[in-house]
């Protein structure tokens, strides 16, 4: 068995959502952790993956927007301090591509989601630590998780899109 943990200094967890139906806002979580346990050192098809992000660490580069996202209108960070993911399967779909399926929990709601995962390889850093890289992407509907706040636009449509794109570049360190 091999134990891997997220190297947060070399990883990022981002999301993208439409604003005014004409532009995209990108945000990230600054505080997160995660791990993967595998039966072998370099084959992640049997990996048991877990991940946690602190909702209070959300950052879109705009303090007022970030505070609104932390409020009860969206994440309600005081009541729901974490977003978590626990995998149920990691299926190779060809070459270095995988489908990572598991339970995403946020805002008191848990749902199964599937993310695309690209395995970028394994390498040793200059200090002898073994690292593995993944790029993950997927989409969720924020309303499926109780993040319902919105405002209608005078010209039709809504202020905040329902579809949220998830993007993560993760470097794991073997323990």
Buried (B, 14 or more C-beta within 10 A) or exposed (E): EBEBEBBBEBBBBBBBBBBEEEEEBEBBBEBBEBBBBBEEEEEBEEBBBBBBBBBBBBBBEEEEBBEBBBEEEBBBBEEBBBBBBBBEBBEBEEEEEBBBBBEBBBBEEEEEBBBBBBBBEBEEEEEEEBBBBBBBBBBBEBBBBBBEBBEEEEEEEBEBBBEBBBBBBBBBBBE
